[in-house]
Amino acid sequence: MGSLSVVEAVTVDVLVGWLSAFRDAVHEHGAYLTELDSAIGDADHGANLIRGMDAVMAAVASPPEATGDLLKKVGMTLVTSVGGASGPLYGTFFLRMATASGDATSLDGPALLAGLEAGLEGIVARGKAEAGDKTMYDALAPALAAFSSSLDGGASLADAARAAAGAAAAGRDATEPMLALKGRASYLGERSIGHIDPGAASSALLLDSLAGALS
């Protein structure tokens, strides 16, 4: 068997590229994320993610060899450096990804999907969110379903990631008419209707960054 191409084997370097792209995305869209959060949250989502991803990139400047070790470092950094709900939720996401990835130095499509799904399960365990609750789950769950369906259909890893990014964007937009049932936004009741969920928006950026890193 020949060696896998970069887009079909997600190495530590590729993961670092994903994290770097996400860091750049939250810097670019930080004001927008905070604007969304000012309507239904604490007006700090963008600033929190910028601080967290800057800390992540400093922490992985000399990355470990195993994907699991890298992702664990990411998760721990986010938990300790980001306030609000986003730190624990994104931190848990990456910590669960780390456990699923283990000692592997690279991940193929199914292994990457398994890690992402473990991350989503961690978010559900921590936040108790379900579909339609107007949370990041509403972007991540359809994204991973699209990722899985694309891989099952024989798509390349890059194409599957692009399908996931598209589904995440659609999931993000679908939160606008929803009534928030979890998190800070749920305190607003019907006033939460008509606003895109900031966590869903940042989750869409996360998946779009992954697609870019794998293309």
Phi, psi and omega in degrees: 000137177280169179285151180284148175287166184302316185288348178254356176226110185274102181274174175302320180298321178293319177298319177297322176298321176298312181297320179295318178295322178292319176303314180296322181293319181287332172293315182294321186252013184301318180296322178295317179297320179291324176298316177299318183288334179291335181282324187224010182218218184257009176060035181225007187297314180296312181298320180296316181290324176299312179299316182294316182286331172297318178294322178298312183294329174291322183289332183254021179301325172241085189289149175288172184278327184271141179299321181297320179294320178298311184293327176296318179297321178298311182298315181295322179296317180294319180298322186270345187245349185247130177274185179067201180277335189292326179298304178299322183288309178293324177299315178298320178305310182286328177294320177291323173300319181299314180299318181292327184280327175063221186270005182297141176270350174205158183235130171277183184303307179299324180290320176296316178300316179300320178294316179297320179294321176297322177298317178295320177300324177294320177297318179296317181298323182278318187259349178061024183281150175232169177301134178089001179277356180068060179221183177299337177303324184291343172264319186287318185297310177294331178297315182287330174295319178293321177301310181297314181297321180294316178298318179298330180275003177093010180291154173291164179299319180296317180293322177297320178293323177294321176297320178296318180296320178296318179293324178295319179296318178295320178295320176302309182296329181290345179284343186302311181277001185282153169271125181291129180243356178223156174076188183302323183296333182295338179293340183276348181060228184292343176292346176284344180289139178097008180231136174289138179289129181296325177294323175294323179294316179290328177295322176296322176296322179299316181286324177295322177294322177297315179300319179295321181292333183265355183271000000 
